[in-house]
Amino acid sequence: MTIKITGKLDIEKAARAVDRACLSGLPEAAELLLSESNVRVPVKTGALRDSGEAKCEGRSAAVTYSAPYAVPVHENLLSHHTVGEAKFLEHAANSPAVQREMAEALGRALRKEM
């Protein structure tokens, strides 16, 4: 993403705009990650996928799965899944396409604030 600034720049005003953009754009970015992770999550009954949640608090966001077996399913590379894959959340977070979509969501929020 490239931001072009012309004219006089008020650094404090710009910093406040970036701060507001983070607060307003972060929920959308977290939901994008959850959505892509849910595409990759192993599905037997759907309970693991349904336990996924995107949470935002201040300038922090987290995508979590609360099913009691979420961590073993995520970490077990030897298990075969007919639907989905191990490391579903990690693979989604490391996907360049997902990273680009999340950056675009934050960029849209920033443009609204400027």
Secondary structure as UniProt FT lines:
FT   HELIX           11..40
FT   HELIX           47..50
FT   STRAND          52..57
FT   TURN            58..59
FT   STRAND          60..65
FT   TURN            68..69
FT   HELIX           70..75
FT   TURN            77..78
FT   TURN            86..87
FT   HELIX           88..94
FT   HELIX           96..113
//
